[in-house]
Amino acid sequence: MALKETLCLIDTNVFLAVTDPKDALCERAKQTLDSLKEKQKSLILLTPVIEEMVTFLFYKQRGELAKAFIDSAYQDPSIVVRDVDACTLRQVFALASRHAYRPKISLTDWVLLYHALNWKVGLVTFDKQLYTIWKKLA
């Protein structure tokens, strides 16, 4: 299955690491995003990832950063935001069911996996379980 080289889905954990200088993955996340930008990759940002990110920032009382993240997501020409509709969710549940809901990953991760496989695009994540199943199925 050939991947569309100019597109990649981004998991929430990459953005979370960038926003927290104390995060062990902060530097790796910055380097990853810089590398993608240098390679002129378009980032696909799914609405569940935006929701997870904003929720996390709200919990940390970082509302201004949440607003900046949303503004950037919708204004940066290198970012493509995609909604997840009911039809897609049915397909996601079918995928998860075919794999007996294993590994135990979040619904957002199943959505990312589904789209990475369906759209034949790269997946940028620091989640080892998600990355492993994606590589296995891609």
C-alpha positions in Angstrom: 0.0 0.0 0.0 1.7 3.2 -1.2 1.4 6.1 1.2 0.6 9.6 -0.1 3.9 11.1 0.7 2.8 14.7 1.2 0.1 14.1 3.8 0.2 12.8 7.3 -2.2 12.5 10.2 -1.0 13.9 13.5 -1.9 12.4 16.9 -2.7 14.6 19.9 0.4 13.4 21.8 2.7 15.2 19.4 0.9 18.6 20.0 0.7 17.9 23.8 4.4 17.4 24.0 5.2 20.6 22.2 3.1 22.7 24.6 4.9 21.4 27.7 8.6 22.1 28.0 8.7 19.6 30.9 7.4 16.8 28.8 10.1 14.2 28.0 9.0 14.2 24.4 8.9 18.0 24.0 12.2 18.3 22.0 11.3 15.2 19.9 7.9 16.7 19.1 9.4 20.0 18.1 12.0 18.3 15.8 9.2 16.1 14.3 7.0 19.1 13.5 10.0 21.0 12.2 11.0 18.1 10.0 7.5 17.8 8.6 7.4 21.5 7.8 10.8 21.3 6.2 9.6 18.4 4.0 6.5 20.5 3.1 4.2 17.9 4.5 0.5 18.8 4.9 -0.7 17.8 8.3 -4.2 16.3 8.6 -5.8 17.3 11.9 -9.0 15.4 12.8 -11.6 17.2 14.9 -11.3 14.6 17.7 -7.6 15.5 18.0 -8.5 19.2 18.2 -11.1 18.3 20.9 -8.6 16.3 22.9 -6.0 19.0 22.7 -8.3 21.8 23.7 -9.7 19.7 26.6 -6.2 19.1 27.9 -5.3 22.8 27.7 -8.5 23.7 29.4 -7.7 21.3 32.2 -4.3 22.9 32.6 -6.0 26.4 32.6 -4.3 27.4 29.4 -7.2 28.8 27.5 -5.2 31.3 25.5 -3.0 28.5 24.2 -6.1 26.5 23.4 -7.4 29.5 21.4 -4.1 29.9 19.6 -4.1 26.2 18.8 -7.6 26.4 17.2 -6.7 29.5 15.3 -3.6 28.0 14.0 -5.3 24.7 13.0 -7.9 26.6 10.9 -5.6 29.3 9.5 -2.3 27.5 8.8 -2.3 26.5 5.1 -0.2 23.5 5.8 -2.9 22.0 8.1 -6.0 20.3 6.7 -8.8 19.9 9.3 -11.2 17.0 8.7 -14.4 16.4 10.6 -15.5 12.9 11.6 -19.1 12.1 10.7 -21.5 9.3 11.8 -20.7 7.3 8.6 -17.0 7.3 9.4 -17.7 6.3 13.0 -19.6 3.3 11.8 -16.6 2.3 9.7 -14.2 2.9 12.7 -16.4 0.6 14.8 -16.3 -2.0 12.1 -12.5 -1.8 12.0 -12.2 -2.1 15.8 -14.7 -5.0 15.8 -12.6 -6.9 13.2 -9.7 -6.6 15.5 -11.7 -7.6 18.7 -11.2 -4.0 20.0 -7.4 -4.8 20.4 -5.2 -3.1 21.1 -7.0 -1.2 23.8 -6.8 2.3 22.4 -9.0 5.4 22.5 -11.8 6.1 20.1 -9.7 9.0 18.7 -6.8 6.6 18.1 -9.1 4.2 16.2 -10.3 7.1 14.1 -6.7 8.1 13.3 -5.9 4.5 12.5 -9.0 4.1 10.2 -8.2 7.3 8.3 -4.4 6.5 8.0 -5.3 3.2 6.5 -8.3 4.4 4.4 -6.5 7.5 3.0 -3.1 5.7 2.7 -1.3 8.5 4.5 1.4 8.6 7.2 0.6 8.7 10.9 2.7 10.7 13.3 2.3 9.5 16.9 4.4 8.8 20.0 1.9 6.1 21.0 3.7 2.8 20.5 0.5 0.7 20.4 -1.1 2.8 17.8 2.0 3.0 15.7 2.6 -0.8 15.9 -0.9 -1.7 14.7 -0.8 1.0 12.0 2.5 -0.4 10.7 1.1 -4.0 10.9 -2.1 -3.1 8.9 -0.7 -0.5 6.4 
